[in-house]
């Protein structure tokens, strides 16, 4: 790569950092409204970060070089690092008095929409900090969907890249221009957030709680304004509303846009939607039946809490209505495996994602047929599309690397003296961007605040790796990437 590529990547990152610094004025106004002195922290942070970003953008301003894959990989990694660093500034300067490790962990967890937290006493935390966490979630969700829809397919490491395999993709685009599609996406994203906030407000949340939880839900993030998360409200209707919006935002936003803006019902026929809704329903019903039979809970309540819990885990939102680890070992095992699954491609959800399971299953089936009929031509299908060999290889490479990073992360945490359950669970919940794991420390009733700084750094890296589809980060670490 030449100097112009580095210069352009830094320039774009600085501009994005400037926009994020301007967003700090929103929690400043919230603190000012509630009379909390931390409003000065956000104003100072906005001016310091904004001034530095503006100076950097001015110093690196130049004509944009041709956008190529190397530029794409570098820019994606740089943007998420800048977002994480900028987001950490108010945490360090606020009355929370976080050190760099905790502030960085909280910021990375927010911007990657993971939802793990090191803050204890959320019920009494400054309102501006609570709003900043939710706002980072919400803005991170926009960036995640943009990556999944526009950048990842081009880089061939994730997103809906398998739709690029046939020329039929060009004829199925819902909008003629990317600008029109982007406007439609932002409109739908904001609209769903507003509807979600209104629903929470009407069902009994305070206005402040409704806005924060709506941003967290739509971004499938998981941050709450209370230590007890959704359990604080003790409302079954709120749980069903949360389940609906978490599930909705786990679906591909491109399909939601086509359905909402164009009214096309056929868009909902995407195979990954059926697979995601299928394993969500199966896991939820199994959990509800077990909860009813073993713990004697009323089935209506068991069903509401089970669907909410599994939707929270599979959408990688990470909010909680109860400590499901107390429901029984079957539920704990089921929740642990659900952490791997994730939502759909092109959504704010993390995890392995449903479309990859479809491609893997069909690839294995085609391989078995090939063993029986060696001379037969076996094609791997995704719905009505043919999956080419490059995409199959990328999917298998992603899953293998994903599992390898989980093992390495677990070993690294274990080397720091963390117990087996916490190490294994914290590693996968960070990589899947789920939030809480299992066990007394990082479970739904626990908190990451007791972990050491090295452990928080490891988990922060895993969260970034998981959010950027793993391969996007690893390719930048190869020597070949930096050769001209």
Residue pairs with C-beta under 8 A, 6 or more apart in sequence:
1 70
1 71
1 74
1 482
1 484
2 65
2 484
4 62
4 65
5 65
5 70
5 71
5 74
6 74
7 60
7 62
8 60
8 62
8 64
8 65
8 71
9 71
9 74
9 75
9 78
10 56
10 60
10 78
11 56
11 57
11 60
11 61
11 62
12 75
12 79
13 75
13 78
13 79
13 82
14 53
14 54
14 56
14 57
14 60
14 82
15 53
15 57
16 79
16 82
16 83
17 49
17 52
17 53
17 56
17 82
17 83
17 86
18 50
18 53
18 54
18 57
20 49
20 83
20 86
20 87
20 139
21 45
21 46
21 47
21 49
21 50
21 53
21 86
22 46
22 50
23 135
23 139
24 42
24 43
24 45
24 46
24 49
24 90
24 132
25 42
25 43
25 46
26 131
26 135
27 39
27 42
27 90
27 127
27 128
27 129
27 131
27 132
27 135
28 39
28 42
28 43
28 46
28 128
29 39
30 39
30 127
30 128
30 131
31 37
31 38
31 39
31 42
31 126
31 127
31 128
32 39
33 127
34 127
34 128
36 126
36 127
36 128
37 95
38 94
38 95
38 126
38 128
38 129
39 128
41 90
41 93
41 94
41 95
41 128
42 90
42 128
42 132
44 93
45 89
45 90
45 93
48 89
49 86
49 89
53 86
65 71
69 154
69 155
70 481
72 151
72 154
72 155
73 155
73 472
73 475
73 476
73 481
74 476
76 147
76 151
76 155
76 468
76 472
77 468
77 472
77 473
77 476
79 143
80 111
80 112
80 143
80 464
80 467
80 468
81 464
83 107
83 111
83 136
83 140
83 143
84 104
84 107
84 108
84 111
84 460
84 464
85 104
85 107
86 107
87 107
87 108
87 110
87 111
87 132
87 136
88 100
88 103
88 104
88 106
88 107
89 103
90 128
90 129
90 132
91 98
91 102
91 103
91 106
91 107
91 129
91 132
92 98
92 99
92 100
92 103
94 126
94 128
94 129
95 126
96 119
96 125
96 126
96 129
98 106
98 118
99 453
101 453
101 456
101 457
102 118
102 449
102 453
102 456
104 456
104 457
104 460
105 116
105 118
105 448
105 456
105 457
105 459
105 460
106 117
106 118
106 119
106 133
107 136
108 114
108 460
108 463
108 464
109 115
109 116
109 117
109 223
109 435
109 460
109 463
110 132
110 133
110 136
110 137
110 140
110 221
110 223
111 136
111 137
111 139
111 140
111 143
112 140
112 144
112 350
112 433
112 463
112 464
112 466
112 467
113 137
113 140
113 141
113 144
113 219
113 220
113 221
113 222
113 316
113 348
113 350
113 433
113 467
114 221
114 222
114 316
114 318
114 350
114 429
114 430
114 433
114 434
114 435
114 463
114 466
114 467
115 137
115 216
115 221
115 222
115 223
115 317
115 318
115 319
115 433
115 434
115 435
115 436
116 222
116 318
116 429
116 430
116 435
116 436
116 442
116 448
116 459
116 463
117 133
117 223
117 447
117 448
117 449
118 447
118 448
118 449
118 451
118 456
119 125
119 129
119 447
119 449
120 227
120 447
120 449
121 227
122 130
122 224
122 225
122 226
122 227
123 225
123 226
123 227
123 232
125 225
127 208
130 212
130 223
130 225
131 212
133 223
134 211
134 212
134 213
134 215
134 216
134 221
134 223
134 225
135 215
137 215
137 216
137 219
137 221
137 222
137 223
138 193
138 215
138 216
138 218
138 219
138 221
140 219
140 221
141 189
141 218
141 219
141 220
141 221
141 249
141 348
142 186
142 189
144 219
144 348
144 467
145 185
145 189
145 253
145 346
145 347
145 348
146 182
146 185
147 159
147 468
147 469
148 158
148 159
148 160
148 253
148 345
148 346
148 347
149 159
149 160
149 181
149 185
149 253
149 254
149 346
150 178
151 159
152 158
152 159
152 160
152 161
152 469
152 472
153 159
153 160
153 161
153 163
153 164
155 472
156 390
156 391
156 394
157 394
157 398
157 469
157 471
157 472
157 475
158 345
158 398
158 469
158 471
158 472
159 345
159 346
159 469
160 252
160 254
160 345
160 346
160 355
161 391
161 394
162 355
162 359
162 382
162 385
162 387
162 391
163 169
163 172
163 385
165 385
165 386
165 387
165 388
165 391
166 385
166 386
168 385
173 181
174 181
174 184
174 254
174 257
174 258
174 261
174 262
174 264
175 181
175 184
181 257
184 257
184 261
185 253
185 254
185 257
187 261
188 253
188 256
188 257
188 260
188 261
189 218
189 253
191 260
192 218
192 245
192 248
192 249
192 256
193 214
193 215
193 218
194 214
196 213
196 214
196 217
196 218
196 241
196 245
197 210
197 211
197 213
197 214
197 215
198 210
199 241
199 245
200 209
200 210
200 213
200 214
200 238
200 241
201 207
201 210
203 235
203 237
203 238
203 241
204 233
204 235
204 237
204 238
205 213
205 233
205 238
208 225
209 225
209 226
209 233
212 223
212 224
212 225
213 224
213 225
213 230
213 242
213 319
214 245
215 221
216 222
216 223
216 224
216 317
216 319
217 242
217 245
217 246
217 249
217 317
217 319
218 245
218 249
218 348
219 249
219 348
220 246
220 249
220 250
220 315
220 316
220 317
220 343
220 347
220 348
220 349
220 350
221 317
221 318
221 348
221 435
222 312
222 316
222 317
222 318
222 319
222 434
222 435
222 436
224 230
224 232
224 319
226 232
228 320
229 319
229 320
229 321
229 444
230 238
230 239
230 242
230 308
230 319
230 320
230 321
231 320
231 321
231 322
236 300
236 301
236 304
239 304
239 305
239 307
239 308
239 321
240 304
240 307
240 308
242 308
242 311
242 312
242 319
243 304
243 307
243 308
243 311
246 311
246 312
246 315
246 317
246 319
247 277
247 280
247 311
247 315
248 256
249 315
249 347
249 348
249 349
250 276
250 311
250 314
250 315
250 343
250 344
250 347
250 348
250 349
251 273
251 276
251 343
251 344
251 347
252 270
252 272
252 273
252 344
252 345
252 346
252 347
253 346
253 347
253 348
254 346
255 267
255 268
255 270
255 273
255 346
258 264
258 267
259 265
259 267
259 268
269 383
270 344
270 383
271 355
271 358
271 382
271 383
272 344
272 345
272 353
272 354
272 355
272 358
273 344
273 354
275 354
275 355
275 357
275 358
276 314
276 343
276 344
276 354
279 314
279 341
279 354
280 307
280 310
280 311
280 314
283 310
283 314
283 334
283 338
284 303
284 306
284 307
284 309
284 310
284 311
285 303
285 306
286 334
287 302
287 306
287 309
287 310
287 324
287 327
287 331
287 334
288 299
288 302
288 303
288 305
288 306
288 307
289 302
290 327
290 328
290 330
290 331
291 297
291 302
291 305
291 306
291 327
291 328
291 331
292 298
292 299
292 302
294 327
294 328
294 330
295 302
295 327
295 328
297 305
305 321
305 322
305 324
308 321
309 320
309 321
309 322
309 324
309 335
310 335
310 338
311 317
312 318
312 319
312 320
313 335
313 338
313 339
313 434
314 338
314 341
314 342
314 343
314 349
314 351
315 343
315 349
316 342
316 343
316 349
316 350
316 351
316 432
316 433
316 434
316 435
317 349
317 434
317 435
318 429
318 434
318 435
318 436
319 435
320 436
320 444
320 445
322 444
323 443
323 444
323 445
324 331
324 332
324 335
324 444
325 331
325 332
325 335
325 438
325 439
325 443
325 444
325 445
332 438
335 438
336 425
336 428
336 437
336 438
339 351
339 425
339 428
339 429
339 432
339 434
339 437
340 351
340 352
340 428
340 432
341 351
341 352
341 354
341 357
342 349
342 350
342 351
342 352
342 353
342 354
342 432
343 349
343 350
343 351
343 353
343 354
344 353
344 354
344 355
345 353
345 354
345 355
350 432
350 433
350 434
350 466
350 467
351 432
351 433
351 434
352 398
352 399
352 402
352 432
355 382
356 395
356 398
356 399
358 382
359 380
359 382
359 387
359 391
359 392
359 395
360 395
360 396
360 399
362 380
362 381
362 382
362 387
363 380
363 387
363 392
363 395
363 396
366 378
366 379
366 380
367 378
369 376
369 378
370 376
370 378
379 386
379 387
380 386
380 387
380 392
381 387
394 471
397 471
398 469
398 470
398 471
401 470
401 471
401 474
402 431
402 466
402 470
405 431
405 462
405 465
405 470
406 427
406 428
406 431
409 427
409 428
409 430
409 431
409 458
409 459
409 462
410 423
410 424
410 427
410 428
411 423
412 427
412 458
413 422
413 423
413 426
413 427
413 455
413 458
413 459
414 420
414 423
416 452
416 454
416 455
416 458
418 426
418 451
418 455
419 439
419 441
421 438
421 439
422 437
422 439
422 441
422 442
425 437
425 438
425 439
425 442
425 443
426 437
426 441
426 442
426 448
426 451
426 455
426 459
427 459
427 462
428 434
428 437
429 435
429 436
429 437
429 442
430 459
430 460
430 462
430 463
430 466
431 462
431 463
431 465
431 466
432 466
433 463
433 466
433 467
436 442
436 443
436 444
436 446
437 443
439 446
440 446
441 447
441 448
441 450
441 451
442 448
442 451
448 456
448 459
451 459
464 473
465 473
465 474
475 481
